[in-house]
Amino acid sequence: MPTAEIACLQTRVTPDFETALAEALGLGEEAVAAGAEFLLLPEYCGGLTSDGAALRPPAAPEAEHPVLAGLRDFAAKRGVWLMVGSVAVTGPGGKIVNRGFVLDAAGAIVSRYDKIHMFDIQLSAAEAVRESALVSPGDAAVVVETPFGRVGHTICYDLRFPHLYRDLAQAGAEILTAPAAFTKKTGEAHWHILNRARAVENLAWMVSPCAVGDVPGGGEAYGHSLVVAPWGDIVAEGGDGPGVVRATLDLTAPAAARERIPSLDHDRAFRSAGAAGKRAANAA
């Protein structure tokens, strides 16, 4: 049975490049020593701060990003594949891009994904987040070939949009990923059920490394990194502090699950209720 040894690196939220890279490399060395061959980091693993409702991660051009460069060097030296959950890359118009990467065992960038769905929410009268104030959204779903199967990129808030995961699975993804800095409040309510739902709906592995701890400037990341099997079972989970969350993936599990329930082949076209609802409202 082909398997893959993976590790979610549950890093603390850190305010700057230097601290963020040190945090990632420390946990990375621990994971490699334990036998992991594919390491996955959370969203904004290159640093994150906030300013009221706005997120303020430290940013740099991709070609000059010190955290990305350091992680590429680590992957090459240790001979492991690595998912950089995301770092802030400078973009057009004074904004940034929330960009994730997959690095191969030579440290080469083999895929990039720009977060599509912006975390613009109002948790309470006093608590809001407006990711779009600083971040330009992406517009393309991404699947990448790896030695462990086809891997589908997503990031954090994307987790609430099941059609994205459906697209990735129907494009061949067997491992779906959602690196995150999920808020503690929404994480306690929805993190586990959303990850399990995306796994079950698409009969795929769901691997979601999540940052943990206070966000400098306000906010708190939930932690509880998850590895969920295609049948919906949680096979590994992080806690409330930093650490390495290891799991062995059975790489035949998605195909076996999809043979039992071939729902990815059963989608049917239908008329949208949205258009009919709008017509009815206008008529009234």
C-alpha positions in Angstrom: 0.0 0.0 0.0 1.6 3.3 -1.0 1.7 5.8 1.8 3.1 9.3 2.5 4.5 10.6 5.7 3.3 14.2 6.1 3.5 16.8 8.9 1.5 20.0 9.5 3.8 22.6 11.1 1.5 24.4 13.6 3.5 27.6 13.9 2.7 30.5 16.2 1.6 33.8 14.7 4.7 36.0 14.4 5.1 39.7 13.5 8.1 39.7 11.2 10.1 37.7 8.6 12.9 36.7 10.9 10.8 35.4 13.7 8.5 33.6 11.3 11.3 31.9 9.4 12.9 30.7 12.7 9.6 29.3 13.9 9.0 27.4 10.7 12.5 26.0 10.4 12.6 24.9 14.0 9.4 22.8 13.5 10.6 21.7 10.1 13.7 20.2 11.5 11.6 18.3 14.1 9.3 17.0 11.4 12.2 15.8 9.1 13.8 14.1 12.1 10.6 12.2 12.6 10.5 11.0 9.0 8.1 13.4 7.3 8.6 13.7 3.6 5.9 16.4 2.9 5.7 19.4 5.2 2.8 21.9 5.2 2.8 25.3 6.8 -0.1 27.6 7.7 -1.5 30.7 6.0 0.7 33.9 6.6 3.5 31.7 7.8 5.8 34.6 6.7 4.4 36.8 9.5 1.1 38.5 10.4 -0.1 41.6 12.3 -3.4 43.4 12.4 -4.5 47.0 12.6 -8.1 47.2 13.7 -10.1 45.4 11.1 -7.2 45.3 8.6 -4.6 42.6 8.3 -1.0 43.8 8.1 1.3 41.0 7.2 4.9 41.9 6.3 5.3 41.7 2.6 8.0 41.6 -0.1 8.3 40.8 -3.8 8.2 37.1 -4.5 11.8 37.1 -5.9 13.1 38.9 -2.8 10.9 37.3 -0.1 13.2 36.2 2.7 10.9 33.6 4.2 10.1 32.0 0.9 13.9 32.0 0.1 14.7 30.4 3.5 12.0 27.7 3.0 13.3 26.9 -0.5 16.8 26.4 0.9 15.4 24.2 3.7 13.5 22.0 1.3 16.5 21.6 -0.9 18.9 20.8 2.0 16.6 18.3 3.7 15.2 16.8 0.4 11.6 17.2 1.4 8.5 18.6 -0.3 7.0 21.6 1.4 3.8 23.6 1.1 4.2 27.2 2.1 0.7 27.9 3.2 1.0 31.5 2.2 3.1 34.6 2.5 2.3 38.2 1.7 3.7 39.1 -1.7 3.6 42.7 -2.9 1.1 43.3 -5.6 -0.3 46.1 -7.8 -1.9 49.2 -6.6 -0.3 49.3 -3.2 -2.0 46.0 -2.2 -0.6 42.5 -1.5 -1.4 39.0 -2.7 -2.0 36.2 -0.2 0.0 33.5 -2.1 0.7 29.9 -1.3 3.4 27.7 -2.9 4.4 24.1 -3.2 8.2 23.4 -3.3 9.7 20.2 -4.5 12.6 18.4 -2.8 15.1 20.5 -4.7 13.5 23.7 -3.4 12.0 24.6 -6.8 8.6 26.3 -6.9 6.2 23.9 -8.7 3.0 25.7 -8.0 1.5 29.0 -6.8 -2.0 29.8 -5.6 -3.4 33.2 -4.8 -6.2 33.1 -2.2 -9.5 33.6 -4.0 -12.0 34.4 -1.2 -11.4 37.4 1.0 -12.1 37.2 4.7 -14.4 40.2 5.1 -16.5 39.5 8.1 -18.3 41.1 11.0 -18.1 38.8 14.0 -19.8 41.2 16.3 -20.4 45.0 16.6 -16.9 45.4 17.9 -15.0 42.7 16.0 -14.5 42.8 12.2 -11.9 41.8 9.7 -11.5 43.3 6.2 -8.9 41.3 4.3 -9.8 42.9 1.0 -8.7 46.3 2.4 -5.1 45.2 1.7 -5.2 42.0 -0.3 -6.0 41.5 -4.0 -7.9 38.2 -4.6 -6.8 35.5 -7.0 -9.0 34.1 -9.7 -7.7 30.6 -10.5 -8.0 27.2 -8.9 -4.7 25.2 -8.8 -3.9 21.5 -8.7 -0.3 20.3 -8.6 1.3 16.9 -9.3 3.5 15.6 -6.5 5.0 12.2 -5.6 2.1 11.8 -3.1 -0.7 12.4 -5.6 -2.5 15.4 -7.0 -2.7 18.2 -4.4 -5.3 21.0 -4.5 -4.5 24.4 -3.1 -6.9 26.5 -1.1 -6.3 29.0 1.8 -8.3 29.6 5.0 -11.6 31.4 4.2 -11.8 29.4 1.0 -12.9 26.5 3.2 -16.5 28.0 3.3 -16.9 27.7 -0.5 -17.5 24.0 -1.4 -17.7 24.6 -5.1 -13.9 25.4 -5.2 -13.1 22.0 -3.6 -15.5 20.3 -6.0 -13.6 21.8 -8.9 -10.3 20.7 -7.5 -11.5 17.2 -6.9 -13.0 16.8 -10.3 -9.7 18.1 -11.7 -8.0 15.1 -10.1 -7.0 16.4 -6.6 -6.7 13.5 -4.1 -5.3 15.7 -1.3 -7.1 18.9 -0.6 -5.3 21.5 1.5 -6.5 24.5 3.5 -3.6 26.2 5.3 -5.1 28.8 7.6 -4.9 31.3 10.3 -8.5 30.6 11.3 -9.8 32.9 14.1 -10.4 31.2 17.4 -14.0 32.2 17.6 -15.0 30.8 14.2 -12.6 27.9 14.6 -14.3 26.7 17.7 -17.6 26.8 15.9 -16.8 25.6 12.4 -13.3 24.4 11.8 -13.8 20.7 12.4 -17.1 20.4 10.6 -16.0 22.4 7.6 -12.8 20.3 7.1 -14.7 17.0 7.5 -17.4 18.2 5.1 -14.9 19.1 2.4 -13.2 15.7 2.8 -16.5 13.7 2.6 -18.0 15.7 -0.2 -15.0 15.1 -2.4 -13.8 11.8 -1.0 -10.3 13.2 -0.6 -7.7 13.7 2.1 -8.1 17.1 3.7 -4.9 18.5 5.2 -5.2 21.8 7.0 -2.3 23.3 9.0 -3.5 26.2 11.1 -1.4 28.9 12.9 -2.0 29.3 16.6 -1.8 32.2 19.1 -2.4 35.9 19.5 -2.1 38.1 16.4 0.0 41.2 17.2 -2.4 44.1 16.9 -5.5 42.1 17.8 -7.1 38.7 17.1 -6.2 35.1 17.8 -5.5 32.1 15.5 -7.2 28.8 16.5 -4.6 26.1 15.9 -6.0 22.6 15.8 -4.3 21.7 12.5 -6.3 18.8 11.0 -5.7 15.7 8.8 -9.0 14.2 7.7 -9.4 11.0 5.8 -11.7 10.7 2.7 -14.3 8.9 4.7 -14.4 11.8 7.2 -12.4 10.4 10.1 -10.0 12.9 11.8 -6.7 11.0 11.9 -4.5 13.7 13.4 -5.1 17.0 15.2 -3.0 19.7 16.7 -3.8 21.4 20.0 -3.7 24.9 21.4 0.1 25.5 21.0 2.8 25.2 18.4 4.0 21.8 17.3 4.3 19.1 14.6 1.2 17.2 13.6 2.2 14.0 11.9 0.1 11.6 9.8 0.5 8.7 7.4 -1.7 9.0 4.4 -2.9 5.9 2.6 -2.6 7.2 -1.0 -5.1 4.6 -2.2 -7.8 5.8 0.1 -9.3 8.5 -2.2 -9.7 6.1 -5.2 -11.2 3.4 -2.9 -13.7 5.9 -1.4 -14.6 7.2 -4.9 -15.2 3.7 -6.1 -17.7 3.1 -3.2 -19.5 6.4 -3.7 -18.8 7.8 -7.2 -20.5 11.1 -6.5 -17.9 13.2 -8.3 -19.3 11.7 -11.5 -22.9 12.3 -10.6 -23.2 16.1 -10.9 -26.1 17.3 -13.0 -26.9 20.7 -14.5 -29.9 22.5 -13.1 -31.6 25.8 -13.2 -30.4 28.2 -10.5 -32.9 29.1 -7.8 -31.2 32.5 -7.6 -32.5 33.7 -11.0 -36.0 32.4 -10.3 -36.0 34.0 -6.8 -35.1 37.4 -8.2 -37.8 37.2 -10.9 -40.4 36.4 -8.2 -39.2 39.3 -6.0 -39.4 41.7 -8.9 -42.9 40.5 -9.8 -44.1 41.1 -6.3 
